[in-house]
Amino acid sequence: MTAKVEPDPKPSFPFSMVESMMPMYPLIALMGWMLVVISFVIGFTTLSSAVTEWFSEVKADREASTALNDAQTTIHVIETWLPNLKFLGLGLGLLAINMALGTIAKKLRHMGKVISYHIEESQRQKMPEIPNRVRLFQGSAMMGIMILMATLIIGLVLAFGTVTDYYESDTQAGHNLDTDTSDLGTIAAIPHWLGPLRMMGMAFLFAGITIALTVIIGTLKYQEDMLKNL
């Protein structure tokens, strides 16, 4: 006999969108791995060749040569945005884990309802409400991935804006004389705040995984208690 399980109420936006994404965790994981591979390819080819070209000359020649300016610009531009792409790829991998754990929790809850359906109504325990931790881990995961997306956008804007303008400017030869230092100060500060922002996004994703595991543990404990009381 097939159990007619009453479905859970549909969550409000944006959690409804998150739950519709949960079954797509293999695709999300694949996208993450693709971004990591793309980051490796860009670093191994474009960035490494520019670094080789730049450091193959002695310091005096590098500072005097305008021909190497393109290589120096390429190095600084890619170093500004590429780490953010790599972390976004890693973040998508963690998001996939969040979505997979959410799918497991949802299936376990459905299984608990099926078991409860086959128990006599007089002995049947009331199915608990969906814990707030479900929305908490979903929100934490989405917050984390949005922060990582924001860091990539910020990195691209800075890389192809301030960084490019500075290293392609006519005052490049005067950089070592401390001229035109306003943009240089902005560029030097980027790793000190953009890096921690990336870590904050990763922290939200790891927190989501931890909370999702507590939801699964709680669901399994409820089913254990239900079977013990049977």
Contacts in CASP RR format, 6 or more apart in sequence:
PFRMAT RR
TARGET T0000
AUTHOR 0000-0000-0000
METHOD contacts of the structure
MODEL  1
MTAKVEPDPKPSFPFSMVESMMPMYPLIALMGWMLVVISFVIGFTTLSSA
VTEWFSEVKADREASTALNDAQTTIHVIETWLPNLKFLGLGLGLLAINMA
LGTIAKKLRHMGKVISYHIEESQRQKMPEIPNRVRLFQGSAMMGIMILMA
TLIIGLVLAFGTVTDYYESDTQAGHNLDTDTSDLGTIAAIPHWLGPLRMM
GMAFLFAGITIALTVIIGTLKYQEDMLKNL
3 113 0 8 1.000
3 114 0 8 1.000
3 117 0 8 1.000
3 118 0 8 1.000
4 117 0 8 1.000
5 110 0 8 1.000
5 113 0 8 1.000
5 114 0 8 1.000
5 117 0 8 1.000
6 113 0 8 1.000
8 109 0 8 1.000
8 130 0 8 1.000
10 16 0 8 1.000
11 19 0 8 1.000
11 135 0 8 1.000
14 142 0 8 1.000
15 135 0 8 1.000
15 138 0 8 1.000
15 139 0 8 1.000
18 138 0 8 1.000
18 139 0 8 1.000
18 141 0 8 1.000
18 142 0 8 1.000
19 106 0 8 1.000
19 138 0 8 1.000
21 28 0 8 1.000
21 99 0 8 1.000
22 99 0 8 1.000
22 100 0 8 1.000
22 102 0 8 1.000
22 103 0 8 1.000
22 106 0 8 1.000
23 99 0 8 1.000
23 103 0 8 1.000
24 99 0 8 1.000
25 96 0 8 1.000
25 97 0 8 1.000
25 99 0 8 1.000
25 100 0 8 1.000
25 103 0 8 1.000
26 96 0 8 1.000
28 92 0 8 1.000
28 93 0 8 1.000
28 95 0 8 1.000
28 96 0 8 1.000
28 99 0 8 1.000
29 92 0 8 1.000
29 93 0 8 1.000
29 96 0 8 1.000
31 89 0 8 1.000
31 92 0 8 1.000
32 88 0 8 1.000
32 89 0 8 1.000
32 90 0 8 1.000
32 91 0 8 1.000
32 92 0 8 1.000
32 93 0 8 1.000
32 96 0 8 1.000
33 89 0 8 1.000
33 93 0 8 1.000
35 85 0 8 1.000
35 86 0 8 1.000
35 88 0 8 1.000
35 89 0 8 1.000
35 92 0 8 1.000
36 86 0 8 1.000
36 89 0 8 1.000
36 90 0 8 1.000
38 85 0 8 1.000
39 82 0 8 1.000
39 85 0 8 1.000
39 86 0 8 1.000
39 89 0 8 1.000
42 78 0 8 1.000
42 82 0 8 1.000
42 85 0 8 1.000
43 78 0 8 1.000
43 82 0 8 1.000
46 74 0 8 1.000
46 78 0 8 1.000
47 74 0 8 1.000
47 75 0 8 1.000
47 78 0 8 1.000
47 79 0 8 1.000
47 82 0 8 1.000
50 71 0 8 1.000
50 72 0 8 1.000
50 74 0 8 1.000
50 75 0 8 1.000
50 78 0 8 1.000
51 71 0 8 1.000
51 75 0 8 1.000
53 68 0 8 1.000
53 71 0 8 1.000
54 62 0 8 1.000
54 68 0 8 1.000
54 71 0 8 1.000
54 72 0 8 1.000
54 75 0 8 1.000
55 62 0 8 1.000
57 65 0 8 1.000
57 68 0 8 1.000
61 68 0 8 1.000
62 68 0 8 1.000
62 72 0 8 1.000
63 173 0 8 1.000
63 176 0 8 1.000
66 172 0 8 1.000
66 173 0 8 1.000
69 167 0 8 1.000
69 168 0 8 1.000
69 172 0 8 1.000
72 167 0 8 1.000
73 163 0 8 1.000
73 164 0 8 1.000
73 167 0 8 1.000
73 168 0 8 1.000
76 159 0 8 1.000
76 163 0 8 1.000
76 167 0 8 1.000
76 187 0 8 1.000
77 159 0 8 1.000
77 160 0 8 1.000
77 163 0 8 1.000
77 164 0 8 1.000
77 167 0 8 1.000
78 159 0 8 1.000
80 155 0 8 1.000
80 158 0 8 1.000
80 159 0 8 1.000
80 163 0 8 1.000
80 187 0 8 1.000
80 190 0 8 1.000
81 152 0 8 1.000
81 155 0 8 1.000
81 156 0 8 1.000
81 158 0 8 1.000
81 159 0 8 1.000
81 160 0 8 1.000
83 195 0 8 1.000
83 198 0 8 1.000
84 148 0 8 1.000
84 151 0 8 1.000
84 152 0 8 1.000
84 154 0 8 1.000
84 155 0 8 1.000
84 156 0 8 1.000
84 194 0 8 1.000
84 198 0 8 1.000
85 152 0 8 1.000
87 148 0 8 1.000
87 151 0 8 1.000
87 198 0 8 1.000
87 202 0 8 1.000
88 145 0 8 1.000
88 148 0 8 1.000
88 149 0 8 1.000
88 151 0 8 1.000
88 152 0 8 1.000
89 148 0 8 1.000
90 202 0 8 1.000
91 144 0 8 1.000
91 145 0 8 1.000
91 148 0 8 1.000
91 201 0 8 1.000
91 202 0 8 1.000
91 205 0 8 1.000
92 145 0 8 1.000
94 141 0 8 1.000
94 202 0 8 1.000
94 205 0 8 1.000
94 206 0 8 1.000
94 209 0 8 1.000
95 141 0 8 1.000
95 145 0 8 1.000
95 205 0 8 1.000
97 209 0 8 1.000
98 137 0 8 1.000
98 138 0 8 1.000
98 141 0 8 1.000
98 205 0 8 1.000
98 208 0 8 1.000
98 209 0 8 1.000
98 212 0 8 1.000
99 141 0 8 1.000
101 137 0 8 1.000
101 209 0 8 1.000
101 212 0 8 1.000
101 213 0 8 1.000
101 215 0 8 1.000
101 216 0 8 1.000
102 134 0 8 1.000
102 137 0 8 1.000
102 138 0 8 1.000
102 212 0 8 1.000
102 215 0 8 1.000
102 216 0 8 1.000
104 216 0 8 1.000
105 134 0 8 1.000
105 212 0 8 1.000
105 215 0 8 1.000
105 216 0 8 1.000
105 219 0 8 1.000
108 216 0 8 1.000
108 219 0 8 1.000
108 220 0 8 1.000
108 223 0 8 1.000
109 130 0 8 1.000
109 219 0 8 1.000
111 223 0 8 1.000
112 127 0 8 1.000
112 219 0 8 1.000
112 222 0 8 1.000
112 223 0 8 1.000
112 226 0 8 1.000
113 127 0 8 1.000
115 223 0 8 1.000
115 226 0 8 1.000
115 227 0 8 1.000
116 124 0 8 1.000
116 125 0 8 1.000
116 127 0 8 1.000
116 226 0 8 1.000
119 226 0 8 1.000
119 230 0 8 1.000
123 229 0 8 1.000
123 230 0 8 1.000
125 226 0 8 1.000
125 229 0 8 1.000
128 222 0 8 1.000
131 215 0 8 1.000
131 218 0 8 1.000
133 211 0 8 1.000
133 214 0 8 1.000
133 215 0 8 1.000
134 215 0 8 1.000
136 208 0 8 1.000
136 211 0 8 1.000
137 207 0 8 1.000
137 208 0 8 1.000
137 209 0 8 1.000
137 210 0 8 1.000
137 211 0 8 1.000
137 212 0 8 1.000
137 215 0 8 1.000
139 208 0 8 1.000
140 204 0 8 1.000
140 205 0 8 1.000
140 207 0 8 1.000
140 208 0 8 1.000
140 211 0 8 1.000
141 204 0 8 1.000
141 205 0 8 1.000
141 208 0 8 1.000
141 209 0 8 1.000
143 201 0 8 1.000
143 204 0 8 1.000
144 200 0 8 1.000
144 201 0 8 1.000
144 202 0 8 1.000
144 203 0 8 1.000
144 204 0 8 1.000
144 205 0 8 1.000
145 201 0 8 1.000
145 205 0 8 1.000
147 197 0 8 1.000
147 198 0 8 1.000
147 200 0 8 1.000
147 201 0 8 1.000
147 204 0 8 1.000
148 198 0 8 1.000
148 201 0 8 1.000
148 202 0 8 1.000
150 197 0 8 1.000
151 194 0 8 1.000
151 195 0 8 1.000
151 197 0 8 1.000
151 198 0 8 1.000
154 194 0 8 1.000
155 190 0 8 1.000
155 194 0 8 1.000
158 186 0 8 1.000
158 187 0 8 1.000
158 190 0 8 1.000
158 194 0 8 1.000
162 183 0 8 1.000
162 186 0 8 1.000
162 187 0 8 1.000
163 187 0 8 1.000
165 183 0 8 1.000
166 180 0 8 1.000
166 183 0 8 1.000
166 184 0 8 1.000
166 187 0 8 1.000
169 180 0 8 1.000
171 179 0 8 1.000
171 180 0 8 1.000
174 180 0 8 1.000
175 184 0 8 1.000
END
